[in-house]
Amino acid sequence: MLLWDQMVLGKTTTANAILNNPEYKKQGGSIIFNGEDITNMKTDEIARKGIFMSFQLPEEIPGVSVTNFLKYAKNKVTGKPVKIFEFKDELKKYMDELNMNPKNMERSLNVGFSGGEKKKNEILQMLVLNPKLAILDETDSGLDVDAIKTVSKGIEMFKNKDNAVLIITHNTKILRNLKVDYVHVLVDGKIVTTGKEELARKIEENGYAEYR
């Protein structure tokens, strides 16, 4: 399932609440994932349940290579040892598909990466970790047309009938290369309308006035 949310207010807050970011305090309600209440689980526990989030501004981690970061993350998420040679082959295959420089495998995570390289690296993480739900928080922001196409390609490679993608964005450029199942409009923390791709095009043309 592929969802696209055009969120006016609370988009990143909602995503961080799902992952139980300690910087955010939930006032009430419950978060149910696959029939299980994950409201008060720790972030790492939620990740092991199969939820992934890419960030609008990915963090740089000096001294930790892309390969080692992903190897450690995959081990923690799956609970299984990672076979390094098979893992590197998998990594290289995905990087080729995303038009990423293979030398980035041994570079410190996001350090010195361009904005486009950082966003592609987030999609690479999603492909390697293979979550049940991927939340992409403005992954397309600041990207040129070619980079958006590459990110869209990675999303298409990932999504299938057994997983879901929630795309949070302010514009519809990324939709030109994707087929979304639902469009939700969130205003003041509440979903005010839901539709198909036509709703996204309508908002792009007319704005949000009728939903406020």
Secondary structure by P-SEA (a helix, b strand, c coil): cbbbbbcccaaaaaaaaaaccccccccbbbbbccccccccccaaaaaaabbbbbbcbbbbbccccaaaaaaaaaaaaaccccaaaaaaaaaaaaaaaaccccccccccccccccaaaaaaaaaaaaaaacccbbbbccccccccaaaaaaaaaaaaacccccbbbbbbcccccccccccccbbbbbccccccccccaaaaaaaacccccccc
